[in-house]
Amino acid sequence: MAERFLAIDPGERRTGVAATDWTGTISIPLERIDHKGFDALPDLLAPVVAERQTQVLVVGIPLGADGQQGPQAMKVQALANKLRARFPDVEVVTMDEAHSSDVAHAQLKSAGIKAAKRRQHVDSLAALEILRRYRGES
């Protein structure tokens, strides 16, 4: 069975989500999750983790230019720890999400999508960028 990945670009109000397909070969953006704070996120992710039969959950973490964790990265690290506890059978890893939103915005802009529409899709495309980086895809 192919390894199945799920990636998130967590934010305080919106979390982008991307996953591999059932064969584990193609990475695709999924619908973003709207929420308030990180506390509800593990429960909101549970149906997606189950439906996608996730084996590896990649959490985008905002590291500083020096690779160190600032206050937001520490919050995301705490979220990753909660996800490990919530999903003990899933490997939870963190991946530097530096500039993933910038890449997503650029892709949407080059596709001719107007700014108002870009906001609807940028979070999950950022998660897709995180997943691609983790898997070594270009």
C-alpha positions as CSV (number, residue, x, y, z in Angstrom):
1,M,0.0,0.0,0.0
2,A,1.3,3.5,-0.9
3,E,2.1,5.9,1.9
4,R,-0.6,8.5,2.3
5,F,0.3,12.0,3.3
6,L,-1.7,15.0,4.6
7,A,-0.2,18.4,5.0
8,I,-1.5,21.5,6.8
9,D,-0.6,25.1,6.8
10,P,-2.0,26.0,10.2
11,G,-3.2,29.5,11.0
12,E,-5.1,31.0,13.9
13,R,-8.3,31.2,11.8
14,R,-7.7,29.3,8.6
15,T,-5.8,26.1,7.9
16,G,-4.8,25.0,4.5
17,V,-5.0,21.3,3.8
18,A,-3.4,19.2,1.0
19,A,-3.0,15.4,0.6
20,T,-1.8,12.8,-1.7
21,D,-4.2,10.8,-3.8
22,W,-5.2,7.2,-3.0
23,T,-2.1,5.9,-4.8
24,G,0.2,8.2,-2.8
25,T,1.7,9.7,-5.9
26,I,-0.2,12.9,-6.7
27,S,-0.4,15.8,-4.3
28,I,-3.7,17.8,-4.4
29,P,-5.1,20.8,-2.4
30,L,-8.2,20.1,-0.3
31,E,-10.8,22.5,1.1
32,R,-9.4,24.8,3.8
33,I,-10.6,24.5,7.4
34,D,-12.0,27.7,9.1
35,H,-11.7,27.8,12.9
36,K,-10.9,30.0,15.9
37,G,-7.5,29.2,17.4
38,F,-5.6,25.9,17.4
39,D,-7.5,24.1,20.1
40,A,-10.3,22.9,17.9
41,L,-8.0,21.9,15.0
42,P,-7.3,18.3,16.0
43,D,-11.0,17.5,16.1
44,L,-11.7,19.3,12.9
45,L,-8.9,17.4,11.2
46,A,-10.0,14.0,12.5
47,P,-12.5,13.3,9.7
48,V,-10.0,14.3,7.0
49,V,-7.2,12.1,8.6
50,A,-9.6,9.2,8.7
51,E,-11.1,9.6,5.3
52,R,-7.7,10.0,3.6
53,Q,-6.3,7.1,5.6
54,T,-3.4,9.4,6.5
55,Q,-0.1,7.8,7.5
56,V,2.1,10.9,7.7
57,L,0.8,14.3,8.7
58,V,3.1,17.2,7.7
59,V,2.6,20.4,9.8
60,G,4.0,23.6,8.3
61,I,5.9,25.5,10.9
62,P,7.0,29.1,10.6
63,L,10.7,29.1,11.4
64,G,12.7,32.3,11.5
65,A,15.4,33.1,8.9
66,D,17.9,31.6,11.3
67,G,15.9,28.4,11.6
68,Q,14.8,29.2,15.2
69,Q,11.3,29.0,16.6
70,G,9.6,32.3,17.4
71,P,6.4,32.6,19.3
72,Q,4.1,31.5,16.4
73,A,6.4,28.5,15.7
74,M,6.1,27.5,19.3
75,K,2.3,27.5,19.1
76,V,2.5,25.4,16.0
77,Q,4.9,23.0,17.7
78,A,2.4,22.7,20.6
79,L,-0.2,22.0,17.9
80,A,2.0,19.2,16.4
81,N,2.3,17.7,19.9
82,K,-1.5,17.7,20.3
83,L,-1.9,16.1,16.9
84,R,0.6,13.3,17.9
85,A,-1.6,12.7,20.9
86,R,-4.8,12.8,19.0
87,F,-3.6,10.6,16.1
88,P,-1.1,8.0,17.7
89,D,-1.1,5.8,14.6
90,V,-0.1,8.7,12.3
91,E,3.5,10.0,12.0
92,V,3.3,13.7,12.7
93,V,6.3,15.7,11.3
94,T,7.0,19.4,11.0
95,M,8.4,21.2,7.9
96,D,9.5,24.7,7.5
97,E,6.8,26.6,5.7
98,A,8.9,29.6,4.7
99,H,7.4,31.5,1.7
100,S,4.8,28.7,1.0
101,S,2.1,31.4,1.0
102,D,4.2,33.6,-1.3
103,V,4.5,30.7,-3.7
104,A,0.8,30.0,-3.6
105,H,-0.1,33.7,-4.2
106,A,2.3,33.8,-7.2
107,Q,0.8,30.6,-8.7
108,L,-2.7,32.0,-8.4
109,K,-1.7,35.4,-9.7
110,S,0.0,33.8,-12.7
111,A,-3.1,31.8,-13.4
112,G,-5.0,35.1,-13.7
113,I,-7.0,34.7,-10.5
114,K,-8.1,38.0,-9.0
115,A,-7.0,38.9,-5.4
116,A,-10.4,38.3,-3.8
117,K,-10.5,34.8,-5.2
118,R,-6.9,34.1,-4.3
119,R,-7.7,34.5,-0.6
120,Q,-10.1,31.6,-0.8
121,H,-7.4,29.2,-2.2
122,V,-4.1,30.4,-0.9
123,D,-4.1,28.5,2.4
124,S,-4.6,25.0,0.8
125,L,-2.1,25.8,-2.0
126,A,0.4,26.8,0.7
127,A,-0.2,23.4,2.3
128,L,0.3,21.8,-1.1
129,E,3.7,23.6,-1.4
130,I,4.6,22.3,2.1
131,L,3.7,18.7,1.1
132,R,5.6,19.0,-2.2
133,R,8.7,20.2,-0.3
134,Y,8.5,17.4,2.2
135,R,8.2,14.8,-0.5
136,G,11.0,16.4,-2.5
137,E,8.7,17.3,-5.5
138,S,9.4,20.3,-7.6
